[in-house]
């Protein structure tokens, strides 16, 4: 990749990620403080812009800032990152909670239908047992009707006399008709129960087929089943991983973009180089009480507060012993 194009690519990624993190954070904080949403949006917008500005400032002027200011600005960046992460967490968790609530409503609807289906199945089992008992009774009555409608007796001479028992036949026929009617009633009830169970099963299948939330929460449910942890706990760790990468990466890319641009831009010659190349006058036999312009220039640089300590030490090494006064 072209070295001149890389800094711009890093900058685009940094700005894109930073703006996205800022947007999520601002929306999340405004939802958290819904009563004062507009003031929170204004405040959070400037805080997010200040965070990226402070990160750039610390990178470019780290050696020139005093320790107190550096400590405060670094602490401010860390705290602002925590605030941003909290806003992002709030927004993402709110979105998940909305989806989870809708999914819970659908699950409750399915549970209600499943409970009704279970109740109908229990009623159906009772009807089937009653029907089985009636069928058994009907079979016995028919058998009894075929055997017990004829009475046999023996007279005084020993002859077997056979005659029809009208009373027994009438009683058996009444019982048989009652059993048949009961069987028909139970069959009709079983048909109604079966239709109800089929209707409930159709409703459950339709709800599951039209449930778009199942596709959204499917991976999370899979992770929940895989880890054996509740889905709320899985999504909580997932969100924590996201916020640990989101905002810190945006700040890191801002710093990386500044570093990349500093590497591609031509370096300005250091002031010490002009001093190192200055020719030193040869000592004369007579002491010169007035310092030369070069020595005056180097002494002036020693008094400048913007010159770093290591540059001053290098300048002192080039001064004559009488002009080289070390500071303690």
MARVEX-110595 format. One line per 8 residues: their letters; for each residue x, z, y of C-alpha. Coordinates in steps of 0.02 Angstrom, whole numbers, always signed. Example, Ala and Ser with C-alpha at 12.3 -4.5 7.8 and 13.67 -1.06 7.14 Angstrom:
<atoms>
as = +615,+390,-225  +684,+357,-53
</atoms>
This chain:
<atoms>
xxxxxxxx = +0,+0,+0  +60,-40,+175  +134,+115,+258  +52,+66,+422  -120,+57,+342  -106,+222,+246  -120,+337,+399  -279,+249,+454
xxxxxxxx = -352,+263,+279  -313,+449,+276  -390,+468,+449  -549,+378,+396  -566,+489,+242  -529,+644,+345  -657,+602,+478  -788,+549,+351
xxxxxxxx = -766,+707,+247  -756,+817,+402  -913,+742,+480  -1007,+756,+315  -955,+937,+293  -1003,+973,+473  -1174,+892,+450  -1210,+988,+291
xxxxxxxx = -1152,+1149,+371  -1254,+1125,+530  -1413,+1082,+433  -1385,+1227,+314  -1359,+1353,+455  -1510,+1287,+550  -1615,+1313,+393  -1545,+1489,+374
xxxxxxxx = -1592,+1531,+555  -1748,+1424,+567  -1818,+1527,+712  -1676,+1471,+827  -1634,+1306,+744  -1585,+1208,+902  -1465,+1340,+973  -1386,+1357,+800
xxxxxxxx = -1362,+1168,+787  -1276,+1163,+958  -1166,+1312,+917  -1119,+1249,+744  -1079,+1074,+811  -950,+1140,+934  -879,+1260,+805  -853,+1117,+682
xxxxxxxx = -769,+1008,+815  -661,+1156,+868  -608,+1188,+689  -535,+1013,+667  -457,+1020,+840  -373,+1187,+802  -306,+1120,+637  -227,+972,+730
xxxxxxxx = -158,+1086,+865  -77,+1203,+740  +4,+1058,+649  +76,+974,+802  +130,+1127,+904  +167,+1258,+772  +345,+1289,+830  +296,+1299,+1014
xxxxxxxx = +153,+1423,+998  +186,+1609,+1006  +153,+1714,+853  -2,+1798,+923  -89,+1634,+964  -40,+1557,+798  -110,+1706,+704  -274,+1702,+798
xxxxxxxx = -298,+1514,+781  -256,+1517,+596  -379,+1659,+568  -511,+1563,+667  -488,+1408,+558  -507,+1513,+400  -664,+1600,+464  -740,+1435,+523
xxxxxxxx = -705,+1361,+352  -797,+1507,+272  -944,+1481,+391  -947,+1295,+351  -940,+1331,+164  -1084,+1454,+182  -1188,+1322,+272  -1150,+1192,+139
xxxxxxxx = -1192,+1316,+1  -1355,+1360,+86  -1407,+1177,+104  -1363,+1127,-75  -1439,+1284,-152  -1598,+1257,-50  -1612,+1080,-116  -1586,+1140,-294
xxxxxxxx = -1712,+1280,-272  -1844,+1158,-210  -1818,+1048,-362  -1813,+1199,-478  -1977,+1266,-408  -2063,+1099,-438  -1991,+1096,-614  -2053,+1273,-644
xxxxxxxx = -2230,+1223,-590  -2226,+1078,-713  -2159,+1192,-851  -2299,+1315,-816  -2429,+1176,-828  -2356,+1124,-995  -2355,+1306,-1054  -2539,+1326,-1008
xxxxxxxx = -2583,+1169,-1106  -2476,+1226,-1253  -2564,+1395,-1254  -2735,+1309,-1254  -2677,+1197,-1394  -2617,+1348,-1492  -2786,+1434,-1468  -2878,+1279,-1528
xxxxxxxx = -2764,+1271,-1679  -2805,+1451,-1723  -2993,+1413,-1706  -2966,+1258,-1812  -2881,+1360,-1948  -3030,+1480,-1949  -3153,+1336,-1963  -3053,+1258,-2104
xxxxxxxx = -3055,+1422,-2200  -3243,+1438,-2174  -3269,+1259,-2227  -3165,+1285,-2383  -3269,+1438,-2426  -3432,+1343,-2396  -3375,+1197,-2502  -3332,+1316,-2643
xxxxxxxx = -3500,+1401,-2626  -3591,+1234,-2625  -3500,+1180,-2781  -3550,+1341,-2870  -3731,+1324,-2814  -3741,+1148,-2880  -3668,+1204,-3044  -3789,+1350,-3052
xxxxxxxx = -3935,+1236,-3007  -3894,+1123,-3153  -3881,+1267,-3279  -3999,+1405,-3226  -4160,+1308,-3188  -4209,+1313,-3375  -4257,+1476,-3463  -4248,+1494,-3653
xxxxxxxx = -4333,+1628,-3758  -4370,+1663,-3943  -4549,+1698,-4003  -4604,+1812,-4147  -4581,+1677,-4273  -4401,+1644,-4217  -4434,+1484,-4129  -4335,+1445,-3967
xxxxxxxx = -4450,+1414,-3822  -4380,+1320,-3669  -4470,+1319,-3504  -4420,+1275,-3324  -4381,+1419,-3202  -4461,+1363,-3041  -4413,+1522,-2947  -4227,+1507,-2983
xxxxxxxx = -4225,+1323,-2942  -4309,+1351,-2775  -4188,+1491,-2729  -4036,+1387,-2777  -4101,+1238,-2680  -4125,+1343,-2523  -3950,+1413,-2536  -3879,+1240,-2568
xxxxxxxx = -3967,+1166,-2418  -3905,+1309,-2308  -3726,+1282,-2367  -3738,+1096,-2334  -3802,+1127,-2156  -3664,+1253,-2126  -3537,+1126,-2187  -3606,+994,-2070
xxxxxxxx = -3600,+1114,-1922  -3420,+1161,-1961  -3372,+978,-1979  -3447,+942,-1809  -3352,+1089,-1733  -3191,+1031,-1814  -3215,+859,-1738  -3234,+938,-1566
xxxxxxxx = -3081,+1047,-1593  -2977,+898,-1649  -3031,+798,-1497  -2982,+943,-1384  -2812,+960,-1467  -2782,+773,-1453  -2831,+778,-1268  -2711,+922,-1235
xxxxxxxx = -2569,+833,-1325  -2602,+676,-1221  -2595,+778,-1060  -2431,+859,-1112  -2354,+690,-1154  -2411,+616,-987  -2337,+760,-889  -2171,+746,-980
xxxxxxxx = -2168,+556,-962  -2203,+562,-774  -2086,+707,-741  -1949,+632,-632  -1875,+805,-602  -1822,+811,-784  -1699,+670,-749  -1629,+762,-598
xxxxxxxx = -1606,+927,-689  -1562,+849,-856  -1371,+865,-839  -1388,+1045,-778  -1501,+1088,-924  -1374,+1008,-1041  -1234,+1113,-965  -1344,+1267,-977
xxxxxxxx = -1376,+1236,-1162  -1193,+1194,-1192  -1125,+1352,-1109  -1267,+1466,-1160  -1287,+1522,-980  -1445,+1518,-872  -1464,+1361,-767  -1464,+1463,-605
xxxxxxxx = -1293,+1533,-650  -1226,+1360,-696  -1283,+1285,-530  -1210,+1433,-435  -1035,+1404,-506  -1055,+1217,-480  -1094,+1242,-295  -948,+1362,-275
xxxxxxxx = -829,+1231,-345  -898,+1102,-223  -877,+1210,-67  -702,+1263,-120  -651,+1080,-113  -764,+1010,+23  -712,+1090,+188  -531,+1137,+145
xxxxxxxx = -499,+958,+92  -568,+894,+258  -447,+1007,+354  -302,+958,+240  -338,+773,+268  -340,+798,+457  -168,+879,+448  -108,+741,+328
xxxxxxxx = -169,+607,+448  -71,+685,+592  +83,+695,+482  +65,+514,+425  +49,+451,+604  +200,+553,+657  +302,+472,+518  +254,+296,+567
xxxxxxxx = +281,+316,+755  +460,+296,+822  +550,+460,+850  +601,+503,+1025  +786,+541,+1047  +820,+726,+1054  +886,+802,+1213  +1031,+880,+1120
xxxxxxxx = +1097,+708,+1075  +1135,+672,+1257  +1229,+834,+1268  +1328,+806,+1109  +1389,+636,+1170  +1444,+698,+1340  +1634,+686,+1358  +1721,+849,+1392
xxxxxxxx = +1850,+854,+1531  +2025,+893,+1483  +2082,+1064,+1542  +2189,+1060,+1697  +2329,+1175,+1740  +2234,+1244,+1888  +2072,+1334,+1849  +1918,+1246,+1914
xxxxxxxx = +1800,+1376,+1983  +1659,+1251,+2005  +1583,+1197,+1836  +1573,+1013,+1801  +1402,+926,+1810  +1397,+914,+1620  +1424,+1101,+1600  +1296,+1135,+1735
xxxxxxxx = +1174,+1025,+1641  +1206,+1119,+1478  +1192,+1287,+1566  +1028,+1229,+1640  +962,+1185,+1468  +1007,+1360,+1408  +891,+1430,+1540  +745,+1317,+1496
xxxxxxxx = +611,+1408,+1394  +551,+1250,+1308  +720,+1221,+1221  +722,+1294,+1046  +848,+1426,+993  +944,+1317,+872  +974,+1188,+1011  +1038,+1322,+1128
xxxxxxxx = +1161,+1383,+996  +1229,+1206,+974  +1250,+1191,+1163  +1342,+1358,+1171  +1464,+1296,+1040  +1517,+1155,+1159  +1537,+1264,+1313  +1708,+1332,+1361
xxxxxxxx = +1735,+1514,+1313  +1724,+1572,+1493  +1553,+1487,+1515  +1488,+1528,+1342  +1386,+1684,+1364  +1283,+1728,+1213  +1115,+1812,+1233  +1065,+1957,+1125
</atoms>
